[in-house]
């Protein structure tokens, strides 16, 4: 069961409103069982050859692998960045009770 769990990381601008909007949409559409919205931190990166510094939040999205394609498209539709950071990590292991809860929440 753990092998079907994905943890999707997505950075967004430092906006409580945007974090709640994205989390709400993912939960409502059953694309995520839980979205953990981390507080803002400083992101330093290169964009179009220029160094950028912005405060961003990280969303930790818990889902199943079979839902990833639609989840990705939903994030792209809601996200203000031209190229948002969307990274998915497959779970190697998970507490059995948590894996069952996640599956129940999505079905």
Rosetta blueprint (number, residue, H / E / L):
1 X L
2 X H
3 X H
4 X H
5 X E
6 X E
7 X E
8 X E
9 X E
10 X E
11 X E
12 X E
13 X E
14 X L
15 X L
16 X H
17 X H
18 X H
19 X H
20 X H
21 X H
22 X H
23 X H
24 X H
25 X H
26 X H
27 X H
28 X H
29 X L
30 X L
31 X L
32 X L
33 X L
34 X E
35 X E
36 X E
37 X E
38 X L
39 X L
40 X L
41 X E
42 X E
43 X E
44 X E
45 X E
46 X E
47 X E
48 X L
49 X L
50 X E
51 X E
52 X E
53 X E
54 X E
55 X E
56 X E
57 X E
58 X E
59 X E
60 X E
61 X E
62 X E
63 X E
64 X E
65 X H
66 X H
67 X H
68 X H
69 X H
70 X H
71 X H
72 X H
73 X H
74 X H
75 X H
76 X H
77 X H
78 X H
79 X L
80 X L
81 X L
82 X L
83 X L
84 X L
85 X L
86 X E
87 X E
88 X E
89 X E
90 X E
91 X L
92 X L
93 X L
94 X L
95 X L
96 X H
97 X H
98 X H
99 X H
100 X H
101 X H
102 X H
103 X H
104 X H
105 X H
106 X H
107 X L
